[in-house]
Amino acid sequence: MTTKRERSHKGTSSCDDQPDNCELKSNTTSESKQFYSFRDSQLALLASPLGSRNLIIDSFADHSTIQLDG
């Protein structure tokens, strides 16, 4: 019995033994990768207008005419 189990276990992946754990791991890794790539793209989109806005504010900082509310 044990030899047959060992052989069948070697022939199958760990996902077949524990489908719940395998699905959980694969889902979390793929979702986290998608989240990070999405977050990085959002940060890049946010950084470009913020960066240009900061440059504009810095260029006008010498003339104390700009007042930022809030």
MOPAC internal coordinates of N, CA, C and O (Angstrom, degrees):
PM7 1SCF
backbone

  N    0.0000 0     0.00 0     0.00 0    0    0    0
  C    1.4671 1     0.00 0     0.00 0    1    0    0
  C    1.5387 1   110.57 1     0.00 0    2    1    0
  O    1.2310 1   120.76 1   135.60 1    3    2    1
  N    1.3187 1   116.15 1   -44.40 1    3    2    1
  C    1.4640 1   117.64 1  -176.19 1    5    3    2
  C    1.5220 1   111.24 1   -67.90 1    6    5    3
  O    1.2310 1   120.39 1   141.46 1    7    6    5
  N    1.3456 1   116.87 1   -38.54 1    7    6    5
  C    1.4681 1   118.33 1  -178.97 1    9    7    6
  C    1.5202 1   110.15 1   -65.07 1   10    9    7
  O    1.2310 1   120.03 1   139.81 1   11   10    9
  N    1.3258 1   117.56 1   -40.19 1   11   10    9
  C    1.4670 1   120.01 1   178.67 1   13   11   10
  C    1.5302 1   109.97 1   -64.38 1   14   13   11
  O    1.2310 1   120.56 1   138.72 1   15   14   13
  N    1.3158 1   116.54 1   -41.28 1   15   14   13
  C    1.4675 1   119.32 1   179.69 1   17   15   14
  C    1.5261 1   110.56 1   -64.63 1   18   17   15
  O    1.2310 1   120.83 1   136.83 1   19   18   17
  N    1.3305 1   116.03 1   -43.17 1   19   18   17
  C    1.4617 1   118.86 1  -179.77 1   21   19   18
  C    1.5226 1   110.61 1   -62.87 1   22   21   19
  O    1.2310 1   120.75 1   137.97 1   23   22   21
  N    1.3223 1   116.17 1   -42.03 1   23   22   21
  C    1.4594 1   119.65 1   180.00 1   25   23   22
  C    1.5290 1   110.12 1   -64.93 1   26   25   23
  O    1.2310 1   120.75 1   133.94 1   27   26   25
  N    1.3149 1   116.17 1   -46.06 1   27   26   25
  C    1.4647 1   118.27 1  -178.84 1   29   27   26
  C    1.5323 1   109.78 1   -66.87 1   30   29   27
  O    1.2310 1   120.58 1   145.03 1   31   30   29
  N    1.3368 1   116.50 1   -34.97 1   31   30   29
  C    1.4601 1   119.71 1   179.41 1   33   31   30
  C    1.5190 1   110.63 1   -66.40 1   34   33   31
  O    1.2310 1   120.53 1   140.90 1   35   34   33
  N    1.3263 1   116.60 1   -39.10 1   35   34   33
  C    1.4610 1   119.55 1   179.07 1   37   35   34
  C    1.5240 1   110.24 1   -67.93 1   38   37   35
  O    1.2310 1   120.72 1   147.33 1   39   38   37
  N    1.3243 1   116.24 1   -32.67 1   39   38   37
  C    1.4601 1   119.41 1  -178.15 1   41   39   38
  C    1.5194 1   112.33 1   -74.01 1   42   41   39
  O    1.2310 1   120.33 1   156.91 1   43   42   41
  N    1.3169 1   116.97 1   -23.09 1   43   42   41
  C    1.4655 1   119.88 1  -177.96 1   45   43   42
  C    1.5215 1   109.88 1  -106.76 1   46   45   43
  O    1.2310 1   121.02 1   -18.61 1   47   46   45
  N    1.2963 1   115.65 1   161.39 1   47   46   45
  C    1.4608 1   119.57 1   178.71 1   49   47   46
  C    1.5243 1   109.80 1   -84.87 1   50   49   47
  O    1.2310 1   120.69 1   -11.69 1   51   50   49
  N    1.3160 1   116.29 1   168.31 1   51   50   49
  C    1.4592 1   120.29 1   179.17 1   53   51   50
  C    1.5208 1   110.54 1   -66.40 1   54   53   51
  O    1.2310 1   120.23 1   160.02 1   55   54   53
  N    1.3357 1   117.17 1   -19.98 1   55   54   53
  C    1.4571 1   120.74 1   179.62 1   57   55   54
  C    1.5255 1   110.53 1   -65.31 1   58   57   55
  O    1.2310 1   120.62 1   145.30 1   59   58   57
  N    1.3398 1   116.41 1   -34.70 1   59   58   57
  C    1.4569 1   119.30 1  -179.27 1   61   59   58
  C    1.5205 1   110.81 1   -69.66 1   62   61   59
  O    1.2310 1   120.37 1   146.67 1   63   62   61
  N    1.3343 1   116.89 1   -33.33 1   63   62   61
  C    1.4578 1   120.12 1   179.40 1   65   63   62
  C    1.5255 1   110.94 1   -71.68 1   66   65   63
  O    1.2310 1   120.61 1   134.74 1   67   66   65
  N    1.3210 1   116.45 1   -45.26 1   67   66   65
  C    1.4668 1   121.14 1  -178.08 1   69   67   66
  C    1.5235 1   109.08 1  -128.41 1   70   69   67
  O    1.2310 1   120.00 1   -98.67 1   71   70   69
  N    1.3150 1   117.61 1    81.33 1   71   70   69
  C    1.4640 1   120.01 1  -176.70 1   73   71   70
  C    1.5264 1   112.75 1   -63.67 1   74   73   71
  O    1.2310 1   120.52 1   146.35 1   75   74   73
  N    1.3326 1   116.61 1   -33.65 1   75   74   73
  C    1.4684 1   119.00 1  -178.37 1   77   75   74
  C    1.5264 1   110.61 1   -63.94 1   78   77   75
  O    1.2310 1   121.19 1   131.03 1   79   78   77
  N    1.3403 1   115.33 1   -48.97 1   79   78   77
  C    1.4629 1   118.99 1  -179.12 1   81   79   78
  C    1.5193 1   111.13 1   -63.74 1   82   81   79
  O    1.2310 1   120.60 1   139.82 1   83   82   81
  N    1.3206 1   116.46 1   -40.18 1   83   82   81
  C    1.4585 1   119.63 1  -177.68 1   85   83   82
  C    1.5241 1   109.81 1   -65.81 1   86   85   83
  O    1.2310 1   119.86 1   134.55 1   87   86   85
  N    1.3049 1   117.87 1   -45.45 1   87   86   85
  C    1.4650 1   120.98 1  -179.83 1   89   87   86
  C    1.5253 1   110.02 1   -62.78 1   90   89   87
  O    1.2310 1   120.99 1   138.93 1   91   90   89
  N    1.3202 1   115.70 1   -41.07 1   91   90   89
  C    1.4616 1   119.75 1  -179.05 1   93   91   90
  C    1.5229 1   110.36 1   -62.36 1   94   93   91
  O    1.2310 1   120.86 1   133.84 1   95   94   93
  N    1.3417 1   115.95 1   -46.16 1   95   94   93
  C    1.4646 1   119.39 1  -178.32 1   97   95   94
  C    1.5229 1   110.87 1   -65.09 1   98   97   95
  O    1.2310 1   120.38 1   133.13 1   99   98   97
  N    1.3189 1   116.88 1   -46.87 1   99   98   97
  C    1.4675 1   119.24 1  -175.91 1  101   99   98
  C    1.5286 1   110.16 1   -66.36 1  102  101   99
  O    1.2310 1   120.08 1   142.24 1  103  102  101
  N    1.3144 1   117.46 1   -37.76 1  103  102  101
  C    1.4611 1   119.77 1  -179.40 1  105  103  102
  C    1.5265 1   111.05 1   -67.76 1  106  105  103
  O    1.2310 1   120.69 1   136.33 1  107  106  105
  N    1.3184 1   116.29 1   -43.67 1  107  106  105
  C    1.4612 1   118.58 1  -176.98 1  109  107  106
  C    1.5205 1   110.61 1   -66.00 1  110  109  107
  O    1.2310 1   120.11 1   140.30 1  111  110  109
  N    1.3336 1   117.39 1   -39.70 1  111  110  109
  C    1.4659 1   118.41 1  -178.67 1  113  111  110
  C    1.5216 1   110.30 1   -67.59 1  114  113  111
  O    1.2310 1   119.93 1   135.77 1  115  114  113
  N    1.3219 1   117.74 1   -44.23 1  115  114  113
  C    1.4664 1   119.14 1  -178.16 1  117  115  114
  C    1.5295 1   110.14 1   -68.12 1  118  117  115
  O    1.2310 1   120.25 1   139.82 1  119  118  117
  N    1.3299 1   117.12 1   -40.18 1  119  118  117
  C    1.4629 1   119.30 1   179.97 1  121  119  118
  C    1.5236 1   110.87 1   -66.63 1  122  121  119
  O    1.2310 1   120.39 1   139.41 1  123  122  121
  N    1.3307 1   116.85 1   -40.59 1  123  122  121
  C    1.4602 1   118.73 1  -179.60 1  125  123  122
  C    1.5201 1   110.38 1   -66.52 1  126  125  123
  O    1.2310 1   120.02 1   142.50 1  127  126  125
  N    1.3363 1   117.56 1   -37.50 1  127  126  125
  C    1.4627 1   119.65 1   177.62 1  129  127  126
  C    1.5224 1   109.82 1   -64.10 1  130  129  127
  O    1.2310 1   120.30 1   136.18 1  131  130  129
  N    1.3264 1   117.03 1   -43.82 1  131  130  129
  C    1.4594 1   119.94 1   178.94 1  133  131  130
  C    1.5246 1   109.87 1   -63.62 1  134  133  131
  O    1.2310 1   120.56 1   139.20 1  135  134  133
  N    1.3349 1   116.54 1   -40.80 1  135  134  133
  C    1.4635 1   120.05 1  -178.46 1  137  135  134
  C    1.5196 1   110.47 1   -63.80 1  138  137  135
  O    1.2310 1   120.71 1   134.98 1  139  138  137
  N    1.3267 1   116.25 1   -45.02 1  139  138  137
  C    1.4584 1   118.53 1  -177.38 1  141  139  138
  C    1.5204 1   111.35 1   -67.32 1  142  141  139
  O    1.2310 1   120.48 1   139.14 1  143  142  141
  N    1.3300 1   116.68 1   -40.86 1  143  142  141
  C    1.4639 1   118.27 1   179.06 1  145  143  142
  C    1.5294 1   109.52 1   -65.76 1  146  145  143
  O    1.2310 1   120.53 1   141.70 1  147  146  145
  N    1.3305 1   116.59 1   -38.30 1  147  146  145
  C    1.4671 1   120.41 1   177.85 1  149  147  146
  C    1.5207 1   110.04 1   -65.90 1  150  149  147
  O    1.2310 1   120.88 1   135.89 1  151  150  149
  N    1.3343 1   115.93 1   -44.11 1  151  150  149
  C    1.4623 1   119.94 1  -178.91 1  153  151  150
  C    1.5226 1   110.66 1   -64.49 1  154  153  151
  O    1.2310 1   120.44 1   138.75 1  155  154  153
  N    1.3357 1   116.76 1   -41.25 1  155  154  153
  C    1.4598 1   119.36 1   179.92 1  157  155  154
  C    1.5239 1   110.79 1   -63.56 1  158  157  155
  O    1.2310 1   120.42 1   139.71 1  159  158  157
  N    1.3262 1   116.81 1   -40.29 1  159  158  157
  C    1.4642 1   119.05 1   179.61 1  161  159  158
  C    1.5267 1   110.11 1   -66.88 1  162  161  159
  O    1.2310 1   120.55 1   141.87 1  163  162  161
  N    1.3394 1   116.55 1   -38.13 1  163  162  161
  C    1.4603 1   119.31 1   177.72 1  165  163  162
  C    1.5235 1   110.65 1   -65.78 1  166  165  163
  O    1.2310 1   120.46 1   139.55 1  167  166  165
  N    1.3385 1   116.73 1   -40.45 1  167  166  165
  C    1.4604 1   119.57 1   178.18 1  169  167  166
  C    1.5213 1   110.65 1   -64.17 1  170  169  167
  O    1.2310 1   120.63 1   142.44 1  171  170  169
  N    1.3178 1   116.39 1   -37.56 1  171  170  169
  C    1.4639 1   119.48 1   179.00 1  173  171  170
  C    1.5293 1   109.92 1   -65.78 1  174  173  171
  O    1.2310 1   120.65 1   138.97 1  175  174  173
  N    1.3304 1   116.36 1   -41.03 1  175  174  173
  C    1.4643 1   119.61 1   178.61 1  177  175  174
  C    1.5245 1   110.68 1   -66.05 1  178  177  175
  O    1.2310 1   120.79 1   141.77 1  179  178  177
  N    1.3330 1   116.10 1   -38.23 1  179  178  177
  C    1.4619 1   119.22 1   179.58 1  181  179  178
  C    1.5235 1   111.11 1   -72.42 1  182  181  179
  O    1.2310 1   120.68 1   145.17 1  183  182  181
  N    1.3181 1   116.30 1   -34.83 1  183  182  181
  C    1.4632 1   119.62 1  -173.98 1  185  183  182
  C    1.5204 1   111.35 1   -69.83 1  186  185  183
  O    1.2310 1   120.03 1   146.09 1  187  186  185
  N    1.3297 1   117.55 1   -33.91 1  187  186  185
  C    1.4643 1   117.95 1  -176.20 1  189  187  186
  C    1.5349 1   112.12 1   -66.75 1  190  189  187
  O    1.2310 1   118.25 1   130.48 1  191  190  189
  N    1.3344 1   120.93 1   -49.52 1  191  190  189
  C    1.4712 1   118.58 1   176.96 1  193  191  190
  C    1.5222 1   112.45 1   -67.97 1  194  193  191
  O    1.2310 1   120.32 1   144.26 1  195  194  193
  N    1.3329 1   116.99 1   -35.74 1  195  194  193
  C    1.4608 1   118.80 1   178.98 1  197  195  194
  C    1.5203 1   110.41 1   -66.33 1  198  197  195
  O    1.2310 1   120.81 1   139.43 1  199  198  197
  N    1.3285 1   116.06 1   -40.57 1  199  198  197
  C    1.4595 1   119.25 1   179.38 1  201  199  198
  C    1.5141 1   111.14 1   -63.25 1  202  201  199
  O    1.2310 1   120.12 1   135.72 1  203  202  201
  N    1.3292 1   117.38 1   -44.28 1  203  202  201
  C    1.4678 1   119.92 1   180.00 1  205  203  202
  C    1.5276 1   110.06 1   -67.10 1  206  205  203
  O    1.2310 1   120.33 1   143.39 1  207  206  205
  N    1.3243 1   116.98 1   -36.61 1  207  206  205
  C    1.4666 1   119.61 1   179.21 1  209  207  206
  C    1.5261 1   110.21 1   -65.28 1  210  209  207
  O    1.2310 1   120.58 1   138.28 1  211  210  209
  N    1.3305 1   116.50 1   -41.72 1  211  210  209
  C    1.4612 1   119.54 1   178.45 1  213  211  210
  C    1.5215 1   110.99 1   -63.89 1  214  213  211
  O    1.2310 1   120.32 1   142.18 1  215  214  213
  N    1.3269 1   117.00 1   -37.82 1  215  214  213
  C    1.4636 1   119.79 1   178.09 1  217  215  214
  C    1.5235 1   110.31 1   -63.45 1  218  217  215
  O    1.2310 1   120.67 1   138.01 1  219  218  217
  N    1.3311 1   116.33 1   -41.99 1  219  218  217
  C    1.4673 1   120.17 1   179.64 1  221  219  218
  C    1.5260 1   110.07 1   -64.25 1  222  221  219
  O    1.2310 1   120.59 1   135.28 1  223  222  221
  N    1.3289 1   116.48 1   -44.72 1  223  222  221
  C    1.4656 1   120.10 1  -179.90 1  225  223  222
  C    1.5225 1   109.98 1   -63.29 1  226  225  223
  O    1.2310 1   120.51 1   138.85 1  227  226  225
  N    1.3462 1   116.63 1   -41.15 1  227  226  225
  C    1.4628 1   119.36 1   179.70 1  229  227  226
  C    1.5277 1   110.85 1   -64.54 1  230  229  227
  O    1.2310 1   120.36 1   142.63 1  231  230  229
  N    1.3150 1   116.92 1   -37.37 1  231  230  229
  C    1.4645 1   119.29 1  -178.52 1  233  231  230
  C    1.5271 1   110.80 1   -68.21 1  234  233  231
  O    1.2310 1   120.25 1   149.25 1  235  234  233
  N    1.3313 1   117.12 1   -30.75 1  235  234  233
  C    1.4612 1   120.74 1   178.92 1  237  235  234
  C    1.5258 1   112.46 1   -93.12 1  238  237  235
  O    1.2310 1   120.46 1   179.04 1  239  238  237
  N    1.3285 1   116.72 1    -0.96 1  239  238  237
  C    1.4612 1   119.64 1  -175.50 1  241  239  238
  C    1.5259 1   110.97 1   -65.03 1  242  241  239
  O    1.2310 1   120.15 1   150.14 1  243  242  241
  N    1.3146 1   117.32 1   -29.86 1  243  242  241
  C    1.4680 1   120.15 1   179.84 1  245  243  242
  C    1.5281 1   110.63 1   -65.32 1  246  245  243
  O    1.2310 1   120.34 1   138.80 1  247  246  245
  N    1.3193 1   116.96 1   -41.20 1  247  246  245
  C    1.4650 1   120.47 1   175.26 1  249  247  246
  C    1.5309 1   107.21 1   -85.90 1  250  249  247
  O    1.2310 1   119.51 1   -65.46 1  251  250  249
  N    1.3061 1   118.53 1   114.54 1  251  250  249
  C    1.4607 1   120.83 1  -174.50 1  253  251  250
  C    1.5233 1   110.23 1   -80.97 1  254  253  251
  O    1.2310 1   120.76 1  -123.58 1  255  254  253
  N    1.3314 1   116.15 1    56.42 1  255  254  253
  C    1.4604 1   119.85 1  -178.83 1  257  255  254
  C    1.5220 1   111.47 1  -107.05 1  258  257  255
  O    1.2310 1   120.27 1   161.46 1  259  258  257
  N    1.3504 1   117.08 1   -18.54 1  259  258  257
  C    1.4698 1   119.50 1  -177.47 1  261  259  258
  C    1.5212 1   109.29 1   -88.45 1  262  261  259
  O    1.2310 1   120.87 1   -51.06 1  263  262  261
  N    1.3126 1   115.95 1   128.94 1  263  262  261
  C    1.4565 1   120.96 1   174.79 1  265  263  262
  C    1.5233 1   107.78 1  -117.67 1  266  265  263
  O    1.2310 1   120.93 1   -57.16 1  267  266  265
  N    1.3257 1   115.83 1   122.84 1  267  266  265
  C    1.4621 1   120.56 1   179.77 1  269  267  266
  C    1.5211 1   108.91 1   -97.08 1  270  269  267
  O    1.2310 1   120.45 1   -63.50 1  271  270  269
  N    1.3183 1   116.74 1   116.50 1  271  270  269
  C    1.4603 1   120.05 1   178.15 1  273  271  270
  C    1.5181 1   108.98 1   -81.59 1  274  273  271
  O    1.2310 1   120.54 1   -48.26 1  275  274  273
  N    1.3397 1   116.57 1   131.74 1  275  274  273
  C    1.4497 1   120.23 1   178.54 1  277  275  274
  C    1.4930 1   110.85 1    82.79 1  278  277  275
  O    1.2310 1   120.10 1   180.00 1  279  278  277

